[in-house]
Amino acid sequence: MNLIIDYIYNIQFCSTSRICMRDSSENPLLSRCQNEAIEIVTDSPTGAFAEGMPKKIRKSTMEIKTEKEKMIAGEYYLAGDPVLVKDRRRSKNLLHRLNVTEYRITKKAREIIKELIPNAGANLYIEPPFFCDYGSNIHCGENVYFNVNCVVLDCAKVTIGSNVFFAPNVQLYTATHPLEAELRKTLENALPITIGDDCWIGGNTVICPGITIGKGCVIGAGSVVTKDIPDNSLAVGNPAKVIRKLNE
């Protein structure tokens, strides 16, 4: 029975539940629920689940999130969800057209970039090849430049300010996974990345999930950014450390 409810709501890892039946109190077997106050009511004379699935399910208080909503919110989600698979397939098709069919920055390539990354300001320039998961979760200001072979795993929101330059092979990872092996087999999550205005990200830099880089920063080539970088900083190394302030 517990598995049935988990299947209905796709809520295997949860905190509280209140499962009610017409002729019984709380069912202690159904103890894992993602959202509070979910009521399950059956039309069975005994109120039991013996004859199969409940005929009526009523969600009171909170709506169940979709896998896409969980992903954007930074919660554990199932990457194999059909909606997410469809969104990634759309992105891959556009990337194939950009990276293989066009390759050069032509008028058609600019149209593909606009469709791939609709939440971008004027003058987003991408040197193919370029790679991302969805594209729709990348939000750019004006005058953003990606050199060749950049990767943006945009499972969570990636916010990029204006006048930001990415050197070749820069990688932005919002995607992450549980440390527990059993959870990692089925679930993943993502944390947003934010990069302020007027930044220059050096070649082969890796920016990890949940990182904020302030405005006016320079990140040295080959750095791995594991902690937030304050405004107007020069940061280098693995892990990246601020070695001096800029524009002072």
C-alpha positions as CSV (number, residue, x, y, z in Angstrom):
1,M,0.0,0.0,0.0
2,N,2.8,2.4,0.8
3,L,4.3,1.7,-2.6
4,I,1.0,2.4,-4.3
5,I,0.8,5.9,-2.7
6,D,4.4,6.6,-3.5
7,Y,3.8,5.7,-7.1
8,I,0.7,7.9,-7.4
9,Y,2.5,11.0,-6.1
10,N,6.1,10.1,-6.9
11,I,7.0,11.0,-3.4
12,Q,9.5,8.5,-2.1
13,F,11.4,10.7,0.3
14,C,9.1,12.8,2.5
15,S,8.5,14.3,5.9
16,T,4.9,14.3,7.0
17,S,1.6,12.7,6.1
18,R,-2.0,12.5,7.1
19,I,-3.8,9.6,5.3
20,C,-7.4,9.4,6.3
21,M,-10.1,6.8,5.6
22,R,-13.8,7.0,6.2
23,D,-13.9,4.4,9.0
24,S,-10.4,4.6,10.4
25,S,-7.9,6.9,11.9
26,E,-4.4,7.6,10.5
27,N,-2.8,4.7,8.7
28,P,0.7,4.3,10.3
29,L,1.9,2.4,7.2
30,L,1.7,5.5,5.1
31,S,4.3,7.6,6.8
32,R,6.3,9.1,4.0
33,C,4.7,12.0,2.2
34,Q,6.2,15.1,0.6
35,N,3.3,17.5,1.3
36,E,1.2,17.9,4.3
37,A,-2.4,16.9,4.8
38,I,-3.0,14.6,1.8
39,E,-6.3,12.8,2.3
40,I,-7.2,9.5,0.6
41,V,-10.9,8.6,0.7
42,T,-12.3,5.4,-0.7
43,D,-15.9,4.4,-1.6
44,S,-15.4,0.9,-0.2
45,P,-17.9,0.0,2.6
46,T,-15.0,-1.0,4.9
47,G,-12.7,1.9,3.8
48,A,-9.9,-0.7,3.0
49,F,-7.6,-0.8,0.0
50,A,-8.2,-4.5,-0.4
51,E,-9.9,-4.1,-3.8
52,G,-7.1,-2.0,-5.3
53,M,-6.4,1.6,-5.8
54,P,-8.5,4.2,-4.0
55,K,-11.4,5.5,-6.1
56,K,-11.1,9.1,-4.9
57,I,-8.0,11.0,-4.0
58,R,-8.2,14.5,-2.5
59,K,-5.2,16.7,-1.9
60,S,-5.9,19.3,0.8
61,T,-3.7,22.2,1.7
62,M,-0.8,21.8,-0.8
63,E,-0.4,20.8,-4.4
64,I,2.1,18.1,-5.4
65,K,5.0,19.5,-7.4
66,T,6.0,18.3,-10.8
67,E,9.5,16.9,-11.3
68,K,10.3,20.0,-13.2
69,E,9.2,22.2,-10.4
70,K,11.2,20.2,-7.9
71,M,14.3,20.5,-10.2
72,I,14.0,24.3,-10.4
73,A,13.4,24.5,-6.6
74,G,16.6,22.6,-5.8
75,E,14.8,19.5,-4.5
76,Y,15.4,15.9,-5.3
77,Y,13.8,14.9,-8.5
78,L,13.6,12.2,-11.1
79,A,15.6,13.1,-14.2
80,G,13.8,10.4,-16.2
81,D,10.5,12.3,-15.9
82,P,8.9,12.3,-19.4
83,V,8.5,16.1,-19.4
84,L,12.2,16.6,-18.6
85,V,13.2,14.1,-21.1
86,K,11.2,15.9,-23.8
87,D,12.8,19.2,-22.8
88,R,16.3,17.8,-23.0
89,R,15.6,16.2,-26.4
90,R,14.4,19.6,-27.7
91,S,17.7,21.2,-26.4
92,K,19.8,18.4,-28.0
93,N,18.1,18.9,-31.4
94,L,18.8,22.6,-31.3
95,L,22.4,22.0,-30.2
96,H,22.9,19.6,-33.1
97,R,21.7,22.2,-35.5
98,L,24.0,24.9,-33.9
99,N,27.1,22.7,-33.4
100,V,26.9,20.6,-36.5
101,T,24.6,21.9,-39.2
102,E,25.5,25.6,-38.9
103,Y,28.7,25.7,-36.8
104,R,29.5,29.2,-38.1
105,I,27.7,32.1,-36.5
106,T,25.3,32.8,-39.3
107,K,21.8,34.4,-39.2
108,K,20.3,31.0,-38.9
109,A,22.7,30.2,-36.0
110,R,21.5,33.3,-34.2
111,E,17.9,32.2,-34.6
112,I,18.8,28.8,-33.1
113,I,20.5,30.5,-30.1
114,K,17.5,32.7,-29.5
115,E,15.2,29.6,-29.5
116,L,17.6,27.6,-27.3
117,I,18.2,30.4,-24.8
118,P,15.1,32.6,-24.9
119,N,15.9,34.4,-21.6
120,A,18.8,36.4,-22.9
121,G,19.5,40.0,-23.5
122,A,20.9,41.6,-26.7
123,N,24.1,40.4,-28.2
124,L,24.5,36.9,-26.8
125,Y,27.3,35.4,-28.8
126,I,28.2,31.7,-28.7
127,E,31.1,30.1,-30.5
128,P,30.1,26.5,-31.3
129,P,30.4,23.9,-30.1
130,F,28.3,24.7,-27.0
131,F,26.5,22.4,-24.7
132,C,23.6,22.7,-22.2
133,D,20.9,20.6,-20.6
134,Y,17.8,22.8,-21.3
135,G,18.8,26.3,-22.3
136,S,15.6,27.7,-21.0
137,N,17.1,27.9,-17.5
138,I,19.9,30.2,-18.6
139,H,19.2,33.9,-18.0
140,C,21.7,36.3,-19.5
141,G,22.1,40.1,-19.6
142,E,23.5,41.9,-22.6
143,N,26.8,41.4,-24.3
144,V,27.5,37.8,-23.1
145,Y,30.2,35.9,-24.9
146,F,30.9,32.1,-24.8
147,N,34.0,30.9,-26.5
148,V,34.3,27.4,-27.9
149,N,33.4,24.2,-26.0
150,C,31.6,25.8,-23.0
151,V,29.2,23.6,-21.0
152,V,26.2,24.9,-18.9
153,L,24.3,22.2,-17.0
154,D,21.3,24.3,-16.3
155,C,19.1,22.0,-14.3
156,A,18.7,24.9,-11.9
157,K,18.6,28.6,-12.9
158,V,21.8,30.1,-14.2
159,T,21.9,33.9,-14.0
160,I,24.6,35.7,-16.0
161,G,24.9,39.5,-15.9
162,S,25.8,41.8,-18.7
163,N,29.3,42.1,-20.3
164,V,30.4,38.7,-19.2
165,F,33.1,36.7,-21.1
166,F,33.6,33.0,-20.9
167,A,36.9,31.6,-22.3
168,P,37.1,28.2,-23.9
169,N,36.1,25.1,-22.0
170,V,34.4,26.9,-19.1
171,Q,31.9,24.6,-17.3
172,L,29.0,25.7,-15.2
173,Y,27.5,22.8,-13.2
174,T,24.2,23.4,-11.4
175,A,23.6,19.6,-11.4
176,T,24.6,17.6,-8.3
177,H,23.8,14.2,-6.8
178,P,23.1,12.8,-3.3
179,L,26.2,11.6,-1.4
180,E,24.3,8.5,-0.4
181,A,24.7,5.8,-3.0
182,E,21.2,4.4,-2.8
183,L,19.6,7.8,-3.3
184,R,22.0,8.5,-6.1
185,K,20.7,5.6,-8.1
186,T,17.4,7.3,-8.8
187,L,17.5,10.9,-7.7
188,E,19.4,14.1,-8.4
189,N,19.1,17.8,-7.6
190,A,20.5,21.1,-8.7
191,L,21.6,24.4,-7.2
192,P,21.5,27.8,-9.0
193,I,24.6,29.6,-10.2
194,T,24.8,33.4,-10.4
195,I,27.5,35.5,-12.1
196,G,27.4,39.3,-11.9
197,D,28.0,42.0,-14.5
198,D,31.4,42.6,-16.0
199,C,33.1,39.3,-15.2
200,W,35.7,37.4,-17.1
201,I,35.9,33.6,-16.6
202,G,39.2,32.1,-17.6
203,G,39.6,29.0,-19.7
204,N,38.9,25.5,-18.2
205,T,37.3,27.0,-15.2
206,V,34.7,24.9,-13.4
207,I,31.9,26.6,-11.4
208,C,30.3,24.3,-8.9
209,P,26.6,24.1,-7.9
210,G,25.2,26.9,-5.8
211,I,28.0,29.4,-6.5
212,T,27.6,33.2,-6.7
213,I,30.4,35.2,-8.4
214,G,30.0,38.9,-7.8
215,K,30.3,41.7,-10.3
216,G,33.6,42.8,-11.8
217,C,35.4,39.5,-11.1
218,V,38.1,37.7,-12.9
219,I,38.5,34.0,-12.4
220,G,41.9,32.6,-13.5
221,A,42.3,29.8,-16.0
222,G,41.9,26.3,-14.6
223,S,40.2,27.4,-11.4
224,V,37.6,25.3,-9.6
225,V,35.1,27.6,-7.9
226,T,33.7,25.9,-4.8
227,K,32.8,29.0,-2.7
228,D,31.2,32.3,-3.5
229,I,33.5,35.1,-4.8
230,P,32.8,38.7,-3.7
231,D,32.6,41.6,-6.1
232,N,35.7,42.9,-7.8
233,S,37.9,40.0,-7.0
234,L,40.7,38.2,-8.8
235,A,40.4,34.5,-7.8
236,V,42.5,31.6,-9.0
237,G,43.3,28.0,-8.1
238,N,41.7,24.7,-7.2
239,P,39.8,25.5,-5.1
240,A,39.7,29.1,-6.3
241,K,40.8,31.7,-3.7
242,V,40.7,35.5,-3.9
243,I,44.3,36.7,-4.3
244,R,43.5,40.4,-4.5
245,K,40.8,43.0,-5.1
246,L,40.3,44.7,-8.4
247,N,39.5,48.3,-9.3
248,E,40.6,49.8,-5.9
